[in-house]
Amino acid sequence: ITISPVLWDQCQEYVQSGKYIGAIPASYNDERNGYMYYPSDATTNLNSTWAVAKLDYVVVTPISMKYKYDGNPQSIPQPAMVPTGHEVLVARLLKLNPTLKVLDTEANDKRNLARLVRGDKGSVIMIKDYAEVLMQRSMYKERLQFDAKPVFTVTYFMPFARKQTEISVQDIQKIWGNIALLKKDPKWLKANMPQDDE
């Protein structure tokens, strides 16, 4: 299997046509299930054995705001900033709160956090594990905070195109089984944890 990094929209187009054999990582929804094979428990189990990862998304705000996310998406400080190109993340936020102003003009989480440090209003929605790593840096540690309660949790899989003919259903199951084994390997887990790469 060859992995090629491409924009999400292009990836979906190629998977639907069968040009690409699958996508990684991809969360489950009914539309994608129409053109990709997912593990049998993808619709019901956030802790699926065959998932690539399960990620919590949290709200990061300035400490001075004294904000605590209580599970009410209506309370998220606006604008809620996310990296550009994350259409799925934007869609999930707007599904929770259709009136939420979402800002996706910056390339990554660090640039969004820098806006908060500079005094911009709002919040940053990002992966909890990565927030924990970045909040150890002095430029963020005394200025920004996040609550452990996630806004939502997303489970990501490695689904395969229904139109592809290169890999049999049996081999797909073997690949998912290998993913489950990898997640039990401490060395692999450590290598795939979020890193503060400056």
Disulfide bonds with the S-S distance in Angstrom:
none
